[in-house]
Amino acid sequence: MTKAGVSERQLRNLRRGEVSRMRMETLLKISQALQVSVSELLATFGEMKLLGEPEEQTALMREYQRLLLQLQEHRQTLMQEFQQSSLQVLESWLLQWPTAAHAAQQNPHLPAVRLLVLAKPVEKLLQQWGVEALASVGEELPYDPQWQTLMEGTAQPGELVRVRYTGYRQGDRLLYRAKVSIVTHEDNRRPETRD
């Protein structure tokens, strides 16, 4: 029951019906791992009979409700902290992007290269999260089906391909495969210069 983060001894207590000897936090972890309510868990393992007095049952349910509320509040706090730190990194983008987008719509001749600087906060956030590109767009490299997807045609591993859309990984975990196309001999020809 590694998923629940409880010991083997605690699981043995549960199997024997000795739930009254277990802490409420442990029961809560097990119920979440099994995706059942604590009430269902207690009913399944006969705890209501073992608890004896209705006052003890009521106290246990109150403790369960308190811990459940505490867990929900903790999750909400963590989500708010995560969002706040992300927004701090993205602050300059949030403030400048709408103005830049409006300017681009008003002037279609505005060079797009000027907008690239606005992507820096997003790049910084990805860097903080350990997300990295597998390769740069336009880069030519050996085909590796583990990290790349061909947009069309077929290629053997090791065959030269060109990156059309970059892929991403976070540590050793693949997030998105790079989309690649086969490099043809025509791609390698250089335009002739006229004298």
C-alpha positions as CSV (number, residue, x, y, z in Angstrom):
1,M,0.0,0.0,0.0
2,T,2.9,2.3,-0.9
3,K,0.3,4.5,-2.7
4,A,-1.3,5.3,0.7
5,G,2.0,5.8,2.4
6,V,1.1,3.5,5.3
7,S,3.1,0.7,6.9
8,E,2.5,-3.0,6.6
9,R,1.7,-3.2,10.3
10,Q,-1.1,-0.7,9.8
11,L,-2.5,-2.7,6.9
12,R,-2.4,-5.9,9.1
13,N,-4.4,-4.0,11.7
14,L,-7.0,-3.1,9.1
15,R,-7.3,-6.6,7.8
16,R,-7.8,-8.0,11.3
17,G,-10.5,-5.5,12.0
18,E,-8.5,-3.7,14.6
19,V,-9.4,-0.3,13.1
20,S,-9.9,1.2,16.6
21,R,-6.2,1.0,17.2
22,M,-5.4,3.0,14.0
23,R,-5.1,6.8,13.8
24,M,-7.6,8.7,11.8
25,E,-4.9,10.1,9.5
26,T,-4.0,6.6,8.6
27,L,-7.6,5.6,7.8
28,L,-7.9,8.8,5.7
29,K,-4.8,7.9,3.7
30,I,-6.0,4.4,3.1
31,S,-9.5,5.6,2.1
32,Q,-8.0,8.0,-0.4
33,A,-5.7,5.4,-1.9
34,L,-8.6,3.0,-2.3
35,Q,-10.9,5.8,-3.5
36,V,-13.6,5.1,-1.0
37,S,-15.0,7.1,1.9
38,V,-13.8,6.5,5.4
39,S,-17.4,5.4,6.2
40,E,-17.2,2.8,3.5
41,L,-13.8,1.7,4.8
42,L,-15.1,1.4,8.3
43,A,-18.2,-0.5,7.2
44,T,-16.1,-2.9,5.1
45,F,-13.8,-3.7,7.9
46,G,-16.5,-3.9,10.6
47,E,-15.3,-0.9,12.6
48,M,-18.7,0.3,13.5
49,K,-19.2,-2.9,15.5
50,L,-15.8,-2.7,17.1
51,L,-16.1,0.9,18.2
52,G,-18.9,0.0,20.5
53,E,-20.6,3.2,21.9
54,P,-22.3,5.6,19.5
55,E,-20.4,8.4,21.2
56,E,-17.1,6.9,20.0
57,Q,-18.5,6.5,16.5
58,T,-19.6,10.2,16.5
59,A,-16.2,11.3,17.8
60,L,-14.5,9.4,15.1
61,M,-16.7,10.8,12.4
62,R,-16.1,14.4,13.7
63,E,-12.3,13.8,13.6
64,Y,-12.6,12.4,10.1
65,Q,-14.6,15.5,9.0
66,R,-12.0,17.8,10.7
67,L,-9.1,16.1,9.0
68,L,-10.9,16.1,5.6
69,L,-11.5,19.9,5.9
70,Q,-7.9,20.4,7.0
71,L,-6.7,18.5,3.9
72,Q,-8.9,20.5,1.6
73,E,-7.6,23.8,3.1
74,H,-4.0,22.6,2.7
75,R,-4.6,21.7,-1.0
76,Q,-6.2,25.1,-1.6
77,T,-3.3,26.9,0.1
78,L,-0.7,24.9,-1.9
79,M,-2.6,25.7,-5.2
80,Q,-2.7,29.4,-4.3
81,E,1.0,29.5,-3.5
82,F,1.8,27.7,-6.8
83,Q,-0.4,30.1,-8.8
84,Q,1.1,33.1,-7.0
85,S,4.7,32.1,-7.7
86,S,3.8,31.4,-11.4
87,L,2.1,34.7,-11.8
88,Q,5.2,36.5,-10.3
89,V,7.4,34.9,-13.0
90,L,4.8,35.8,-15.7
91,E,4.2,39.3,-14.5
92,S,6.0,41.2,-17.3
93,W,4.4,39.0,-19.9
94,L,0.9,39.5,-18.4
95,L,1.4,43.3,-18.4
96,Q,3.0,43.7,-21.8
97,W,1.5,41.0,-24.0
98,P,-2.0,42.5,-24.5
99,T,-0.4,45.9,-25.6
100,A,2.0,44.1,-28.0
101,A,-0.8,42.0,-29.4
102,H,-2.9,45.1,-29.9
103,A,0.0,46.9,-31.6
104,A,0.5,43.9,-34.0
105,Q,-3.2,43.9,-34.9
106,Q,-3.1,47.7,-35.6
107,N,0.1,47.5,-37.7
108,P,0.4,44.2,-39.7
109,H,3.9,45.3,-40.9
110,L,5.3,45.4,-37.3
111,P,8.3,43.0,-37.3
112,A,7.4,39.9,-35.2
113,V,11.0,39.7,-34.0
114,R,10.2,42.5,-31.6
115,L,7.6,40.3,-29.8
116,L,10.1,37.6,-29.0
117,V,11.4,39.3,-25.9
118,L,7.9,38.9,-24.4
119,A,8.3,35.2,-24.4
120,K,11.2,35.4,-21.9
121,P,9.0,35.0,-18.7
122,V,7.4,31.9,-20.1
123,E,10.8,30.5,-20.9
124,K,12.0,31.4,-17.4
125,L,9.0,29.6,-15.8
126,L,9.6,26.4,-17.9
127,Q,13.3,26.6,-16.9
128,Q,12.3,26.8,-13.2
129,W,10.1,23.7,-13.7
130,G,13.0,21.8,-15.4
131,V,11.2,21.7,-18.7
132,E,13.6,21.7,-21.7
133,A,13.3,21.5,-25.4
134,L,14.4,18.3,-27.1
135,A,15.9,20.2,-30.1
136,S,15.6,23.6,-31.8
137,V,13.3,24.1,-34.8
138,G,15.2,23.6,-38.0
139,E,17.9,21.5,-36.3
140,E,18.9,18.4,-38.2
141,L,19.6,15.3,-36.2
142,P,19.4,11.5,-36.3
143,Y,15.9,10.1,-36.1
144,D,15.0,8.6,-32.7
145,P,11.4,7.4,-32.5
146,Q,11.5,7.5,-28.7
147,W,11.8,11.3,-28.7
148,Q,10.5,12.2,-32.2
149,T,7.4,11.7,-34.4
150,L,7.5,11.8,-38.2
151,M,5.0,14.2,-39.7
152,E,4.9,12.1,-42.9
153,G,6.7,9.2,-44.5
154,T,8.9,6.7,-42.8
155,A,12.5,6.7,-41.5
156,Q,14.8,4.3,-39.9
157,P,16.4,5.2,-36.6
158,G,19.5,7.2,-37.1
159,E,18.4,8.6,-40.5
160,L,18.7,12.4,-40.7
161,V,15.6,14.4,-39.9
162,R,14.8,18.1,-39.5
163,V,12.8,19.4,-36.4
164,R,9.6,21.2,-37.5
165,Y,8.0,21.5,-34.0
166,T,10.1,21.1,-30.9
167,G,9.3,18.6,-28.2
168,Y,9.8,18.9,-24.5
169,R,10.9,16.8,-21.6
170,Q,11.0,17.3,-17.8
171,G,14.0,15.5,-16.5
172,D,13.9,12.0,-17.9
173,R,10.1,12.2,-18.5
174,L,8.9,12.9,-22.1
175,L,6.2,15.6,-22.2
176,Y,5.8,16.0,-26.0
177,R,7.7,14.3,-28.9
178,A,9.4,16.6,-31.4
179,K,7.7,16.6,-34.8
180,V,10.2,16.0,-37.5
181,S,10.4,15.5,-41.3
182,I,12.9,13.5,-43.4
183,V,15.8,15.5,-44.8
184,T,15.9,15.1,-48.5
185,H,18.8,15.7,-50.9
186,E,16.9,18.7,-52.2
187,D,17.0,20.2,-48.8
188,N,20.8,20.1,-48.8
189,R,21.2,21.9,-52.1
190,R,22.4,25.5,-51.7
191,P,20.8,28.2,-53.9
192,E,23.1,29.1,-56.8
193,T,24.5,32.6,-56.8
194,R,24.6,34.6,-59.9
195,D,27.7,36.5,-61.0
